[in-house]
Amino acid sequence: MKKFYTILALVLAFSAVELSAQVSVDEVTTAQEKVAFENNVKDTQVDANVVEDARLRAERIALRKERNTLDFTANLHGSLTAFSQSWQAAGDNTITVLANLNFLHTYKKGRFTLTNNASAKFGYNNMKIDLMGDGVQKGVWFKNVDEIALSTSPQWAMVKNWTYGANIKFRTQFAPGYEARGDQQKGVARVSNFMTPGYLDASVGFTYVMPSEKFPLKVNLAPLALSATYRHDLGTSKDYGVLTGRQKYEGGLSVQLDFDRTWGQNGWLRYRTTAYSFYGWITDIYAASRFEPTEDKAKYEHVVPTLRWENTIDIKATKHISTQIYVQLYYNKAEINKLQVQSMLSVGLTYTFKNK
């Protein structure tokens, strides 16, 4: 038994020596080196005024963006239809181009708000017609859409949702217009031109703004309003209600409704409408004989108000491709005792910029 314990003790001793050999680590010595750190960053002294100017400049930019709202839209729509000479079915080669620009700027500071709007529309189309009646057709460019519209509206806040101020609007066209496509080649008198007609509407009154974002309606009630019609080109075949001279001024009252709303996260649908009505109670303001009975006095009297209702629908297919539907209803008894209607449907390129 003693021999067994002696052998067991020897085995345990050898195992301990083996284990200690497995975990032993040799001593390693390394040479010490001095490490030097360098600072290559140059110190620059900045004037406190420079920092302050930069801060003030950034604050002015942020304040300018907060007070000013910009909305710019440009559209270029067109169509092309072409047929070869061997085409057996009826058809005419036609080219149609329509350009639209719309700029809206709103400035707001405290109780004061200034809204400026500028829009322009111009459309041309080309179609072959027989000018001389000899069977020879020739392509003729003809203007079918032409309008310039400028407006400004300074307003001051009164009470909740109510403001008081003025509205000034001006409308005319760029180029001469003719009754028919062939009239411009035949020397027939034009029916319109720049500032013939030209319209100026100015009013002072009150505006109510609907508080609902889903129904952004503005109602302007102006007990004092002025409506002016200009005819600077006396060679036109139409007088536009200006029977004497080159202009006519009327005093009265006006009502205007404005609605502008966009639907969808990316604004794929936008509807804008403006309805304007003017009722004149003083005509030919500048004429000394405006109250004297004349043969043409009945032509100036506004038995019914002047009405103009414009509707624009923009539908975006993509970011730069859109469809526009435009419908205008216009009635002015001084010009013609009939309702005038204009409608357009166009598809093309569009560009939109908004700062907010």
Buried (B, 14 or more C-beta within 10 A) or exposed (E): EEEEEEEEEEEEEEEEEEEEEEEEEEEEEEEEEEEEEEEEEEEEEEEEEEEEEEEEEEEEEEEEEEBBBEBBBBBBBBEEEEEEEEEEEEEEBBBBBBBBBBBBBBBBEEEEBBBBBBBBBBBBBBBBBEBEEEEEEEEBEBBBBBBBBBBBBBBEBEEEEEBEBBBBBBBBBBEBBBBEBBBBEEEEEBBBBBBBBBBBBBBBBBBEBEEEEEEBBBBBEBEEBBBBBBBBBEEBEBBBBBBEEBBBBBBBBBBBBBBBBBEEEEEBEBBBBBBBBBBBEEBBBEBEEBEEEEEEBEEBEBEEBBBBBBBBBBBBEEEEEBBBBBBBBBBBBBBEEEEEEEEBEBBBEBEBEEEE
